[in-house]
Amino acid sequence: MPKPLSKMKVPDPFLMNEDTVNFSVWRFLNENEFVCPHPLTGRERGIDVQGEKDGWKIYIESKGSHANNHDVDTVFGQGQIKVHTYNQIGKLMEYKNVHSEKSIFVMANPDIPRIRKRVQKVDKSLDALGFIRFWVQNDQSIKLEYPNHMKEQLLHLGLIEK
């Protein structure tokens, strides 16, 4: 259930809806010379953000800390965050089953402690699956977490620096 941010013992440091996450990721990919169609917005269905560079495809499944239509005092509750995280992982697993070997799969979320804590509970499994985490900052920049075996690919694609 959604809950009021103002009543949380430890409020989220910032709010970010899924559309903002999508546009932040889309900009990041474009800045790194990926060719990307426009990201999904609102209730559009499909791959939230996708792109291609040097024969590699990237597929991103995004979530926010509150809904696109929530007011500024409404955020997702812990149960919703858990469901959203596992829905993201499930979608990425579906994409991985049908897309080529030269594909990268990413879950993108606002870098909010409650979401980060939930994702950390399954980070070893995410690494084993080769799933990358994009953490969108309040300024809409992106921080990456990734399995060690993906480092060379990410360097090649310009998503990380040495």
C-alpha positions, 0 to 999 in steps of 0.5 A: 500500500502507498504510504505518506512520506511525512509519516515515515520514521526515516523518510526517503531522501528524494522522490522519483517516479518511473517516468523520471527513472526512464528518462534519466536512463535514456539520457545516460545511454544517449550520452554514451552513444547508444541508439535508443527509441523513446522510453516508455511513459505512463502506462505504456507496456513493453521494455521500459528503455532499450538501446543498441551500440556496437552490436550490443543490445541493452534492455532496462526494466525500471521502477520508481519510489512512487507512482507517476500519479502520486502526490509528493507525500505518497510513496510505495510501501515496503510490500510494494517495493518488494513486489516491484523488485521481484517483478523487475527481476522476472521481466529481465529473466523473460527478456534474457530467455528470448534475446541474443547473447550480445545483450545486457539486462538492467534493473533501474531504480532511484537510489533510495535506501529502502529500494537498495536494501531490498535489491541487496537481499538478492544481489548475488543472484542478480550477479549470477544472472548477469543483471546490472543495477542502475541507481538513479541519483537525485540529480538524475545521474546514474551509478552502476553496480554489476557483476565482475564478469561484466566489467570488460563489456561495460568498459567496451560500451563506455558505461563505466570508466577504468 
